[in-house]
Amino acid sequence: MNIPEQLADLEYQHLVQVVEDDFEVQSNITDEELVGGIIKPDDYRKGFIRFVDETRRPTDKRKKINTYEYMQNYSTKETGVWIDSNNKQIVFCFRESVDIMNDWVKTNTVIGLLPMAFTQTARFQRSLKTVENFLKQIKGLNEYTIYLIGFSLGGTISTHMYTILKKKTKAKIKFVVFNRGSSPLEIYDTSPVNKQNRIHFHVTGDWISTPFLNDKRTKHEIFKHKKAKPHSLVNLK
């Protein structure tokens, strides 16, 4: 087994347990805590985790979240799409690693060893296609706010999607990511940016997301890990 395969196998073994820890644990925020489709500042972490939890379900089992209508026809097993037309908000939520070979072995190895090539991976390109196909249907797109949400690999997709969409649309773009998959080999842009549009929730001791703390343009909110493994989303619920 070569070095990339060893790294991928190590991460796979770690993440398998993380997913098992997380899967049955749903966030406890209620619809009443989401007012008019706009998540209140003191609840936004748990509010956005609801989308992560919902995206883990099969595409035909996902539901509307308060005023956010679920767009099943535009969603995939890897990407969930919601829209609140009245408040002009769109949510794309990208799943963490799903497929053993294509995600854990191929895509996550690229994150670790060749991060500059991440947007060329098949997983990212599928997510980009989903996003672009849906945005083509939106009239007055520049009046919308687009939220990009993801945990682990989904967080990595979200931050790179942010960079691409900022160049393609004048709509307001925000990402909210949880223990975002990262690499010490990543190089980050240092140009000025509004950190309030770039939020990363990180759990201490999580080696998978620790390198992303070097991105000084992102607001990092740090949480101590509970009994669950540091990478587990349970720590942020």
Protein Blocks (a to p, Z undefined) as FASTA:
>chain_A
ZZklmmmmmmmmmmmmmmmmmmmpccfbdfklpgghiacfklmmmmmmmmmmmmmpcfkl
cccehjaccdfklpcfkbccdddfknopadddddddfblklmmmmmmmmmmmmmmlmmmp
mklmmmmmmmmmmmmmpghklmpccddddehjlmmmmmmmmmmmmmmpccdcddddehia
cdfkbccdfbdcdfkloccdddehiaklmmmmmmmkbccddddddfbcfklmklmZZ
